[in-house]
């Protein structure tokens, strides 16, 4: 997310186009939350967490392959990125609620929230370094590949619980 406006400005897009893409992304981060909560309750935490990884991979592949002059494809990639984040956050929060004792739940959730913020800030800084050393497509693909790593973990954990 943090490098997309820079990437877009490098391709001659104005701040209005970059702002639109980021607005689509932020909307996709939060607006689906009621539906995501229903999906988590209906289909389970681990399947939605796995869907998060797959959605984030799709976002990375699309962002990496989108022509730099295509605002529409970059907006779609960032919408998928926001949706993947939403799926992961809601599923992860539900997993914490299910697994942490009530007495320590609030403290644990607070620690997780701080960790998410620190990881986001670190990722934002690291993304600039990665783009400077490689490219925006390399960053997008690497992010997608890292995100999809949750899929086998969710599958393995789900299989162990049902066995």
Number of C-alpha atoms within 10 A of each C-alpha: 18 15 17 20 21 17 19 20 16 12 13 12 17 12 13 10 17 19 12 14 25 21 15 17 23 18 14 20 21 15 13 15 16 11 11 20 19 12 17 21 13 10 10 16 24 23 18 27 28 24 21 28 27 21 25 31 25 22 26 27 20 22 28 21 17 18 13 20 15 12 17 13 17 27 22 18 29 27 24 26 27 27 27 26 22 24 29 25 20 23 26 18 15 17 16 16 15 12 9 14 11 11 8 9 15 14 12 16 15 11 12 15 14 12 12 13 12 12 12 13 13 11 16 14 13 14 20 17 13 16 17 11 11 11 15 22 19 18 23 26 21 16 18 24 18 13 22 20 14 19 19 12 14 19 14 12 12 15 10 9 7 6 5
